[in-house]
Amino acid sequence: IEKRPDQPPPPSPLVIHEHQPAVSTPPPLIIRERPPVPPLRVPSETITRWLPPVPLPPRSLV
């Protein structure tokens, strides 16, 4: 009886690990100048005016 040579063992299973892409962090914000001073708040005043009434349209349009 003729004996065949032993076959090599089957390869190990292929395992795929999925990785999410690394989130790139933005560079730190560097403020080099002093921000401008905001303008002073001026108190507002309310003005009430009475306007003349709107004239009536001609009767042909009513």
Sine and cosine of phi, psi and omega as CSV:
sin_phi,cos_phi,sin_psi,cos_psi,sin_omega,cos_omega
0.00,0.00,0.71,-0.70,0.00,-1.00
-1.00,-0.05,0.75,-0.66,-0.01,-1.00
-0.97,-0.24,0.78,-0.63,0.05,-1.00
-0.98,0.21,0.44,-0.90,0.07,-1.00
-0.94,0.35,0.49,-0.87,-0.01,-1.00
-0.90,0.44,0.60,-0.80,0.05,-1.00
-0.99,0.15,0.48,-0.88,0.05,-1.00
-0.92,0.38,0.43,-0.90,0.00,-1.00
-0.91,0.41,0.45,-0.89,0.02,-1.00
-0.90,0.43,0.49,-0.87,-0.01,-1.00
-0.92,0.40,0.42,-0.91,0.01,-1.00
-0.92,0.39,0.44,-0.90,-0.03,-1.00
-0.89,0.46,0.57,-0.82,-0.01,-1.00
-0.99,0.13,0.85,-0.53,-0.01,-1.00
-0.93,-0.36,0.81,-0.58,0.01,-1.00
-0.94,-0.34,0.86,-0.51,0.06,-1.00
-0.98,-0.21,0.87,-0.49,0.03,-1.00
-1.00,-0.04,0.74,-0.67,0.03,-1.00
-0.87,-0.48,0.68,-0.74,0.07,-1.00
-0.96,0.29,0.57,-0.82,0.02,-1.00
-0.90,0.45,0.62,-0.79,-0.02,-1.00
-0.91,0.41,0.73,-0.68,0.01,-1.00
-0.98,0.20,0.87,-0.50,-0.01,-1.00
-0.98,0.21,0.80,-0.60,0.01,-1.00
-0.99,0.12,0.68,-0.73,0.01,-1.00
-0.92,0.39,0.44,-0.90,0.02,-1.00
-0.90,0.43,0.44,-0.90,-0.02,-1.00
-0.89,0.45,0.58,-0.81,-0.01,-1.00
-0.98,0.18,0.85,-0.53,-0.02,-1.00
-0.92,-0.38,0.89,-0.45,0.03,-1.00
-0.99,-0.17,0.87,-0.50,-0.10,-1.00
-0.99,-0.16,-0.38,0.92,0.00,-1.00
-0.94,-0.33,0.41,-0.91,0.09,-1.00
-0.97,0.24,0.74,-0.68,-0.02,-1.00
-0.90,0.43,0.47,-0.88,-0.02,-1.00
-0.91,0.41,0.46,-0.89,0.02,-1.00
-0.96,0.27,0.79,-0.61,0.01,-1.00
-0.91,0.41,0.51,-0.86,-0.02,-1.00
-0.91,0.41,0.46,-0.89,0.02,-1.00
-0.93,0.38,0.59,-0.81,0.00,-1.00
-0.99,0.14,0.82,-0.57,0.03,-1.00
-0.99,-0.12,0.80,-0.60,0.01,-1.00
-0.89,0.45,0.68,-0.74,-0.02,-1.00
-1.00,0.03,0.41,-0.91,0.05,-1.00
-0.84,-0.54,0.57,-0.82,-0.02,-1.00
-0.99,-0.11,0.77,-0.64,0.03,-1.00
-0.91,-0.42,0.82,-0.57,0.03,-1.00
-0.94,-0.34,0.81,-0.58,0.04,-1.00
-0.79,-0.61,0.60,-0.80,0.05,-1.00
-0.99,-0.10,0.86,-0.51,0.01,-1.00
-1.00,-0.09,0.47,-0.88,0.03,-1.00
-0.91,0.42,0.49,-0.87,-0.02,-1.00
-0.92,0.39,0.43,-0.90,0.02,-1.00
-0.96,0.29,0.76,-0.65,-0.02,-1.00
-0.91,0.41,0.49,-0.87,0.02,-1.00
-0.94,0.34,0.57,-0.82,0.05,-1.00
-0.96,0.29,0.28,-0.96,0.05,-1.00
-0.86,0.51,0.45,-0.89,-0.08,-1.00
-0.90,0.44,-0.39,0.92,-0.03,-1.00
-0.93,0.37,-0.36,0.93,0.00,-1.00
-1.00,-0.05,-0.23,0.97,-0.07,-1.00
-0.98,0.18,0.00,0.00,0.00,0.00
